[in-house]
Amino acid sequence: MWDQRYNEAGFVYGIEPNDFLKSEFFRIPKGGRVLCLAEGEGRNAVFLAKQGYKVTAVDQSSVGLKKAESLAAECGVEISTVVADLSHYDLGENVWDGIVSISAHVPPLLRKDLHRQAVSALKHDGVFILEAFTERHIHMTGIGGPPPSNKALFMSLQELETELKGLEFVIGHEIERHISEGKYHQGDSAVVQIVGYKTV
């Protein structure tokens, strides 16, 4: 599915970073190592590289990551890309200053394991930034998010507070906001947003 989507002309989610990431990235230690999960065409990874971070973008789509590499080159920055299924990707231990998860909707069992790994993979004072669609999005007019037939892929603050145990949340809420990110994320949407620090 994702290779097919990213094979469309242009950048299907645009080339500008996610608004929430753009407003909160400064919390990640300057010049640090950042991992972007399910990064697709690279808009967030390239933005972070422009801010001086050492960025690794992981995604299952080689097509998407080739676009990411092209965008990085066009913008005069470097990013590392890894083609991998997140169910088989080792995030490591105490290696990242920041981990970014923007619309990384995966099945619940994988998501729980991924988030457990993310907490372990962050350095002390590392920062986890997440935005994802909530089930309420089904009733909104905006385009984006998992299909209504697969509600398990949506996320909630309550679930994330459990899955990300070990982080101190400085932002943790479910809100409605207008999103404009390329062709496939448009309009009034319902999302959960999190910024958490690893304090232990």
Secondary structure, DSSP 8 states (H G I E B T S, - for coil): -HHHHHTSSS-TT-SS--HHHHHHGGGS-TT-EEEEET-TT-HHHHHHHHTT-EEEEEES-HHHHHHHHHHHHHHT---EEEE--GGG----SS-EEEEEEES----HHHHHHHHHHHHHHEEEEEEEEEEEE-GGGGGSS-B-SS-TT-GGGS--HHHHHHHTTTEEEEEEEEEEEEEEETTTEEEEEEEEEEEEEE--
